[in-house]
Amino acid sequence: MTGKMKLYIGLLVLGVVVIGSGVWMLAKSPPDINIPEEPPVIYEQLDYIMRGEFRYLYIYGDGSIIYIEEKGLRLPMPGHPATRTWRTGEFTPEQLDSLVAYFENSGLDELDEHYRFPGEPSEGGSITRGDMDFTISIDSENLSKTVTASGYLTPDGGNTYPDMPSPLDEIYQRLRVIAVETEEVYRESIRSALSWE
């Protein structure tokens, strides 16, 4: 085989690899998630620090909903890597107006900025608190308020937090339904500060 023939075969193989890689990257690339430039009207953040889970719900003035869930950040293992899941949805103008009106009339504006659960006494004189930090923020025409509640316990695996100051548990439940109704559009592995790598 001559030098020219080896060069042509090498270039052909390289071309097939480059084109194949490009097609693979196109098929595996994350979808274009349209994130509005303006800040969200409603923002919710749930931090479960001991579990290594974090959830973020953004509801924008145009009705766009983005829900991000990060899991496995506490102790990621090779078989169970930390992941980030992107979910999206959309409200009609009427649905958004209804939710904003609910917030504006809920009594949220009368709450303090931060609440911490005092804990429940347990055996040995210690105090039991929950792992969840819940932050809700609304920035509408008639209400601009952020409230955080930390350490509250759930009697039912995270469905409700009845000891949170009213109306926080009801808000939590409403936003939970909205998050569940979004559609998964992308899942990615992420790196944790506690990873084994």
N, C-alpha and C positions, 0 to 999 in steps of 0.2 A: 504494500500500500504506500502510495506516495505521500509526501508531506502535505500537499494540497488537499488530498482526499481526507486525511486525518483532520485537517483544519475544518473542512466543510462538515464532516460528521460531528466534530466537537461543537461547531456553531449551531448545527441543527439540534443537537441534544440540549444545548444551552437555551435555544429558542423555545423548545418544547417545555422545558422546566420553567422558564420565565412566564410563558403564556399560561401554563397550568397553575402556577402560583398566583397569577393575577386573577384567574377565574375562581380559584379557591378563596382568595381574599374577598372577592366581590360577593361570593355566596355566603361567607362567614362574617362579613362586616356588620357592625351594629346598625340597626335601623336609624333613620333620621328622626330623632325625638325633638319635636318643635317645642322649645321652652320659650314662653313669652318673655320679652325684655322687661316689661313692667313688673314690679313686685307683686306677690300674690295678695289677693284680698283676704284669704283665710290660709293660715299655716298651722300645721300640727306637727309636733315632734314627740316621739315616744322613745325613751332610752331605757333599755333593760341592760344595765351595765354588767351585772354578774352573769347574765346569759350571753353577753356579747351580741345583742341584737339592737338595731336602731331602725326606726321607721319615720318617714317624712311624707307628709301629705300637703300638696300645694294646690290651691284652687284659685284660678286667675279670673280677672274681670271679663275675659272673653269666653269664659266657661270651660277652659282647658283644666284638666285635672291630671296631676302627675303624682304618683305614689311610688316611693323608693323604699325598699326593704333590704337591710344589710343583716346577714346572719353568719354565725360561725366565727365571729371576730375574737371571742375570748380564748378559745383553745382550738384553732384550726389544726387539722391533721391531714396527712396526705390523702386519705380516703374521704375526708370531709372538709374541703377547703372553704374558706370564707367566700361568700357570694353576695352580689348586689343584684337585685331584681328590679327592673323598671316596669311600671304599669301605667297605663294612661286611660283616660276617659274624657267625657265631655258633658257639661250641663247645658241645657237650653237656657236662654235668658230668664225664663220664668222660674226654673229650678234654682238658679243662682240667686235671683231676687228673693225667693222664698227662704232660702237658707240664710242669707244676709239679714233678712227681716227677723228671722228666728233669733239670731245672735243679738241683734240690736234690742230685742224685747225680752231677752232671757234673764236679765239681771247680771250678766257678766260684767257690765260697767261698774257695778257696785262692789266687786270683789277686790281684795288686795292683790298685789303683784305676785306674791309667793306664799305657798302653804306647805308645811311639812307635817306629815303624820307623826303624832307623838309616840306612836308605837303601842303594842299590846304587851302587857307583862307576860312572861313565860317562865317556865321552871328555872330555878336557880337564880331568880332575880334579874334575868336579862330582859331585854325588850326586843320584840319582833317587829320588823318593818318590811314593807314590800320593796321590790327591786326597781319599780317603774318610776321614771320621771316623765311627767306629762306637761307639755307646754302647748298652749293654744294662743294664737294671735289672730286678731282681725283688724283690718285697716280698710274700713268702708267710709262712705261719705258722712255717716252719722256716728261712727264708733271707731276709735283707735285704742286697742287694749291688748295687753299680753299678760297672761296668767300662767304660773307654773305651780304644779302640785307634785310633791315628792314623797316617796315612801309609803304610799297608801296600799292597803292589802286588798286582794280580790278573793271573794269566796267561791268563785266559779271558773277558775282557770283563765282569767283575763277578759271575760265577757262584760263584767261590771266592776266598778270601784265605788260602792255605795257610800263609803265614808268620806269621799272627797266633798268639799263644799259645793252646795248646789249653785249653779246648774252644771258643774264640770262633768259629773258622771253621765248626764244625759247628752251633753255635747260629745263626750268620748264615744258613746254608743252610736250617735248619729254619724259621726265621721268614720267610725269603724265600718259601718254598712257601706258608706261611699267608697272606702278603700277596697273592700271585698268585691265590689261591683266593677272595679277597673279591670282592664284586660292586660295580661302580661305581654310585653313587646320585646323584652331583651333580658337575658341573664348573663352575668359575667363573674369570673373569679376575681377576687380582689385580694390585696395583701393586707395582712393584719400586723400590727406592731408586735404581736405575740406569736407570730407564725414560727414554725420549725425550720423554715428555709434559711 
